[in-house]
Amino acid sequence: MKILSHIRSKSRLKNGAEAHVYDYAPPTPPPYGRPSPSPASKLPLKLIEAILVQVCPHTRDEAYSACEHSGTDGACMLCDMRDLAHCALVSRRWAQVAQTLFVRIDTVHYCELEIYLSAKRKRKSFFDRNGTPENTPVVRLQLLSRTVRENEVLAVRVQYLKIPYMAREECKVDLARIVSVLPNLRFVDLPEGLYDDDPSCHTLKRELQSRCPDIRKMKYRKGAERSFARLAQSRLWQNLEDIELSLLEVDPNTLRFVFANFPALHRAELLGLSLIDDNAFRPNPSLPPFPALVSLSLENIRNVTVDGIKVYLSRPEACGILTSLSLVNTGVLPSTLHEVLATAPHLKFVRISETVSHSFPPSPIPLLKSRSLQVLHYEILSSTTAPHVLQLPSETYYTYLSASLLARNLPSLSSVYALSPALPSLLIPPPIAPFANAEYNTFHQPFSSSKPPSYPHLSRPLNVYTKSDPDIEWNYTLITPPTSQNRRASASVTRPISEYQNAQLGPAWGGPSRESVLVGNGFGGFLAVPTDEARPGTAGGGNRRHSKGEAWMG
């Protein structure tokens, strides 16, 4: 030790001079006074809340959708939550406002930071250089479980809890511990086994039923018929707003008795209920009525026809609040959709999806008419796609749809979704030739100008989303009506249009006015025809004209 201290003393010498040694302690700085409160801590609570919502926008996501189907596009939710946690350190007032926002657990960072953090999370050792990655969502869920169980004030404020799929499937015990201390919980992502009465989820389901009376959305799937039927004799979840039933073997009477126990129910989604038919909507003095809903979705229920929907909408309390209706593979045919729209004056969203094998009925059918409809999903597919068929049956349905749109019977419609790439071309009138404004006599001399031929067109811009296959992305086309300056309607997606340039087409139509070349640009449009002016000349070539072949060779 003396040798080491001697070496240290030698190292302190610089340029042969001894280091200065203080015989007294260095003076301590004078103590500062009590810091004054930050002006940010004196802001109104409403302003603080608005600031925090801008820092973390997805905290205001109060939709009853799963974690993987919600969030902010183009943003990193974990980075936003980290910034929100930093804002909570400003003062107690900021912390109180930040704690009122909902809780969300994400799997990874949706930014470049994940590359750096994923390497730090690995548990490396001397014998394992690569390391084992840590299950971050599970660790965060366990930390949340400890936090809400130790902080009762914070647990009371949690209303929305969104958890990734794998985390909620693996940590059923931790999830049961969390929901047991959240009395005001409205929505939580639950494992799939809870919806079909899986024995591994019995503990979680009991905790949810006994400790969370304010749940707003619940699902029941095949295998949970007994649990669903028991709801008719209980007072569970009186504030339930959204229910989803899938492949349940329940009769219409049981369905109506259960729905009568949910006075706040305003959205129902019924999928594949084989026993449900029009009797579920018909009035019966011994049964409670089918509830008046804001949103109703029926899928793969062939026994429900347009007669049952019309009976349901004949009740004033039902037709007065229904704004969203979805009919996918039901007994309601596309040719009877006009009857539904006539009995629902407040519909804003309608979706009808059907696979047809016959063309649209030739008998005269009224066009679609609604003053409130804003979004229409008209998804008709043909059951046969044989190449020898001259016209697919589904195309006749889109002809009927285009006639309804051009008749201006849907004045509030802003978006149309269709499984037909040809629909935009049906909504654009043909081009008008410049010489179509004049009439000619037998000597080919024009008389006085008259009105050009008029074609039906849209009265307002329309967003058209089309695709040829249900599994691909939508193609967007904006169709604008003609104006006083432009007498033709236009579309944002270019298409091949033949326009007359002059009245004189040249001898035998062989002039340059008939030249046209269609070359796709890879984005749905077409390349411009190359001209001599567009091609730059060489340094020594001057203004030499190039032949047509050279113009294409580049």
N, C-alpha and C positions, 0 to 999 in steps of 0.2 A: 504494500500500500504506500510506503514512503517513496518507493521508486516512482510510482505513478503520480503522486503529488508533486514530486520534483519535476517530472516531465511536464505536468500542467503548468507549473510556475514558470518553466522555461518558455512555454509557448505563449505566455502572456507578454513576454518582452518583445518590444518592437523597436528595431533600429538601435538596439543596445540600451534603450531607456527602460527603466522599471515602470511597471504599471502602477498607476496611482491607487492607493488604498485609502478608503474612507474610514476614519475613526469614529464616525457617527452615522446614524441611519439617514438615508436620503429624506428630504422633506416631503411630506405627504401633501397632495394637492388639497386645496380648501374644499370642504363639502359643498356640493351644489344644493340649491334650494329645491323645494318640491316642484316637479314639472307641472306646468299648467296643462289643463285638459285640451286635447286636440279639437279644433273646430269641427272635424268630421263627426265626432261623437255627439255633437249637439244638433245634428240634422234630424228632421222629422222622420218618424218611423216609416211612413209611406215612401219617402224619398230613398231611405236606406233600402227598403225592399225592392224598389225599382232598380237601384244600382246593382243589387245582388242578382236580380233576374237577368240583367244584361251581362253580368260576369258569367253566370251559369244558366243559360237559357232553358235547358231541359229540366230544370227543377220545377217548372210550371207545367210539366207534362202530366195532366190529370186524366189521361185517357186510360180506359180499362183494357190495355193491351200488354202483351208480354214484353219482357226486356229486349228480346231479340227483334221485336217488331216496332219498337219505339226508339226515340232518340233524335238527335239533331244531325241532319245530313251534312257532311263535310266538316264536322267538328269532332274534337276529342273530348269525350265526356269525362274521362279521368282527369285530364288537365283542367277542365272547368271546375270539377269538384275540388281539386287542389287549390285553385285560385279562390274558390269560395271559402275554404278552410283558412286561408291566409287573411281574407277579409274579416273573418270572424274574430281575429286577434286585435282588431282596431280598438274596440271597447266592448263593454258588456252589452250596450244597446245593439251593436252590430251582431254580437254573438247570439242574442235572443232572437233577432230576426232571422239569422242564418239557420237556427235550429228549427224554425217552423217549416222549412222546405223539406221536400221528401227525400228518401234515401234510395240510392241506386248503387249497385255493385256491378262493375264491368270486368270483363276477363282481361283485356289488354288495353294498352294505349293505342289509339288510332292515329298515331303520329310517329315521327322519327325517334322519339324518346324511347319507344319500346325496344329498339335494338340495344340501347345502352342498358336499360333496366333489366331486360331479360337475362343478360349476362351476369348482372350483379345478384340476381335472385338464385342462381345456381349454387348448390351446396358443394363446394369443391373441397378436396382433401389431397394429401400427399400422394395417395395411391389412385385417386380418381380426378384427373385433370379436367375432364369435360364437365363433371358435375351433374347433379340431378336437379332438374328444374322444379321450382316450388309451385304448388297449386295455389296461386295467389287468390282467386275468388273464395276458396274455402277458408283460407287464413283470414281474409277480410270479414267473411260471414261469422267466424268464431269471435273475432274482435268486436263485431257489432253485437253479438249475443252477450258478451261480457259487459259492454257499455250500457245497453238498455236495461240489463238486470241490476246494474249498480246505480243507475241514474233514473229514478222514477219520473222526474220532471220531463226529461227528454223522451222517455218511453211513451208518455201520454200524448206528446205532440206528433208522433209518427202516424201518418195516414196512408202513405203509399210506399210500398217496399217492392222494388224490382230487382230480381236476381237472375243471373245467367242460367241457362238450361242445365248444364252439367253440375253446377254448384247446388241447385235445388234438388237434383236427383241423388246426389251423393250425401248431402248433409240434412237428411230428414229429421234427425234427432235435434240438431242445432236449430233447425227451422222451427221445430215445435217449441223449443225453449224461448225463441224470440217472440213468436206470436202469443205465447202465454202471458206476456207482460205488455202487450200493445192493445189496450182496450178500445182505442179509437181508430183502429186499422180499417181502411176501406177497401184496399186492393193489395194483394200480394201474389207473386208468382209461386205457384204450387207445383209439386211433382205430378206427373201424369197418372200415377197410381191412385192418387186421391180421388180422381174423377170417376173411376170404375171400381171403387171399394177394394183396392188391393190391401191385403192384411198388413203389409209393411207400413201403410200410412194411417192405420187406425188411431194411433196416438196423436198424430198431427191433426187428424180430422176432429177428434174429441176436443183438443185444445182450441181449435178454430171455432167450433160450435159453442163452447162454454165461455171463452174469454174474448171473443171478437164478435159482438152482436151487431156491429155497423158495417159488415161486409156488403159491398155493392154489386159484385159480380161472382157468379158461380157456374160451374159446368157439371153436367151429368152425362156419362157415356155408358155404352153397353156393359152390363154387369152391375150397374148401380140402380136397378129398377126398385129394389126394396127400400133403399135409402130415399129415393125420390118419392115413393108412395107415402112414406112416413111424414113427409113435409105437410101433407093434408091435415094431420092431427096435431101439428106443433105450431108454435109462434116464433119460429126461428127466422132471423134475418129479415125483420120487418121493413128495413130500408133497402132491400135488394132492388136494383134497377135493371140489371142485365143478366139474362140467363141463356145458356146454350145447352141444348139437348141433342145428343148424337147417338143414333142407332139404338134408342131405347125401345123396349117392347111395352109400351103403355097405351091404354085405350083413351079415347077422347074425354070420357068422363073423369078419369083420374087426372088428366092434364088440366081440365078446367077447375077441379077442386084444389089442386096445388097452386095454380096461378091466382086463385082467389085469395090465398093467404099472403100474397105479396102486394100490398096496396100501392107501393111506389114503383112497381114494375112498368118500364116504358120501352124496353127492347127485348125481343125474343128471337132466337135463331134456332130453327128446327131442321135437323139434318137426318135424313134416312129413317124417319119414323113411319114404319110400314103400316101401322094400325090407325094412323090419323087420316081422316077424310073430311068431307064437307060437314059432317055432323058436329065437328068441333066448333063450328062457327054458327050453326043454326040455333035459334032460341029454343029453350026448354025450361018450363016452369020449375022443374025439380032440380035443375043444375044452375050453378052460377054462370053468368055470361063470360064469353071469352074477353079478356081484358082489352081495353082501348090502349093501343100502343103507339109510340112515336115511330118506331122502326120494327118491321117484321120481315124476316128472312126465311124462306122455305126452299129446301134443296132436296132433290131426289124423293119427293113425296108425290107420287103419281095420282093418288086418290083425291087430291085437292084440286078442284076445277074452278072455272071462272064463276060458276053459280055460288059456290061457297064464299069466294072473295066478295062477290056482290052482296050476299046476305050480310056478311060482316061489315061492309062499308055502308050498308043501309042504315045502320045505327048512327045517329048524329054525333054521339060522343066518340065514336071510332073514326069516322071520316073527317071529323074536325081537327084531329091532332096528328093523323098519320102523314108523315113527311117522307118516309123512306120505305120502299118495297122492293124486295129481291125475290125473283121467281126463277129458280134454276132446275130444269128437268122436272117440272111439275105438270099437272093436268091443265094448266092455263096455257093455251096455245098462243103463238104470236099473232095469229089472225083475230084473236079475241081481246087483245091488249087495249083496243080502243074502248071497250066496255068498262075496263078497270079504270082507265083515266077519266071516263065520264062520271064515275061515282066517287072519285077521290079528288076534290077540288084543291087540296093543299099539298099534293105530292111535289117534292123537289128532287128526289132521287128515285129512279126506277131502273131495275136491271132485270132483263129477261134473257135466258140462255136456253137454247133448245137445239137438238139434233134432228133434222127433218129428212124425210125420204121422198116427200112429194112437194110439188111446187105450190106457190101461194094459191089459195082458192080463187077460181075465175069469177065467182059471183061478186057482185058489187059490195064492197065492204067499206064502211066509213073510214076516212083517214084519221090518223092519230091527232088528238086535239087536247091541249092542256095549256092553261095560262100561267100555271105555277111551276111547271117542270123546268129544272135547270140542268140536270145531268141525266143522260140516257145511255145505258149499256144495252145495246141491241146485238147480242152475240148469237148468231144463227150459223150452224154448221150443217153440211150435207153428210148424210150417212154413207153415201157412195162418192168415190173420187175416181171413177173409171175414166181413162183418157178418151174413150170414144163418145162420152156424153157431150152433146152439143152445148147444153147450158145446165149448170148445176142447179138443183132445186133451191139452194139458199140464195142464189142471185135474184130470184123473183121476189124474195122477202126484202132485199135491200132496194129493189126498185120501188116497192111499196113505201119503204122508209124514206127514200129520196123524194117521192111524191108528197109525202106528209110534210117534209121539211120545206120544200119549195112552195107549198100552199100557204106557208106562214101561219100554220095552226099552232105552232109552239113558240110564241113570242119571247118567252123568258129563257129559252134553251141556250146554253153557252158551250156545252161539251157533249160530244157524241163518241161512243166507243163501239166499234164494229169489227167483225172478223171478215172484212172484205176490203182488200187494197183498192178496189175499183170505186168505192163510194165517193171519194173526192171528185172524180171525173164526172159522176152523175149529178153533182151539185153545181158544176160550173157550166154556164150556157155556152154554146158554140160561138166562135168568133164571128164578128160581123165584117163583111168585106167593105172597103171604102166606097165602092160604087153601088152598094145596096141601098143608099139613101135616095136614089133617083130612079124614075121610071123612064123607059125607052119606048119610042114609037117604032113603026115599021121601018123608018129610015135611020134607025140607031141614033136619033137625036134625043137628048134628055128633055123630058118635060119638067115642070116645076117640081121642086124637091118635096118629098112626102116623108112621113115618119118611118124610121127603120123598123124592121120586124122585131117585135118584142118577145122575149123568152122569160119564163118564170125564173126568179132568182131569190136569194136570201135577202132578208130585210136588215140583218145585223151580222157582225162577224161571228164565225162559228169555229170552235176548236174541234177538229176531227182526229181521232186516234184510231188507227187501223193496223191490222196485222192478219196474216194468212193462217197462222197456227197459234193455238192458245199458249204454247210454251215459249214463245219468243217475245221480244220487247215490242212496245207500242211504237208505231211511226206517227209522228205529229205533223198535221197539216192545218194551217190557218187559212180559212176561206173568208174573203172579204167581199161584201156586195158591191155592185157597180156604183160609181159616184157620177156627179155631173161632169167632171173632167174626164173620167175613164168610164165609158159605157159598158165595159166588160167586167165581169167578176174576175177575181184573181185568187191564186193560191200561193202559199209561201213555198211549197215544193214544186219545182219546175216540172213540166211534162211536155211532150212533143206537141206543139201547136202549129198548124199550117195557116199562115196569114197571107192574104193577097197584098202585094206591095203597090201595084198600080192597076189601073183598068186595062192598059195595054200589056198583054202577056207576051207579045212577040210572035213571030211566025211559027206556027205549029207548036206553040208553048215551049220553044227551045231556047228562050232567052234566059238570062241569069236570074230572073225573078223566080224561077221554079227550082233553083238549086237548093238542096237541103241535105244535110248530113247529120245523123243521129249517132253520137258516140257518148256512151255513159262515162260520167266522171267518178263513179264509185260511191257517190253520196246521194243517189236518187235523182240527180239532175243530168244535164247534157252539156258537153263541151261546145264552145262556140266554133263556127266554121272559120278556118284560117283564111286570112286575106293577105294580099301583097303588102298592104300598109303595116300589118302587124309584125312582119318579118323584117328584122334589121338587115341592111345590106353589108357586104364586106368592105374592107378598107379601100380596095382598089376597084370594086365593082360598080361604084356609082349607084345610079338608080335603075340598074338592070332589072327587068321584069323576069320573074321566075315562072316556070311552068307549073301546072297543077300538080304534077307528080312531085316536083321539088318542094312545093309548099307542104306536103305531107311528110316528106322524108326528114326534115329538120336538118 
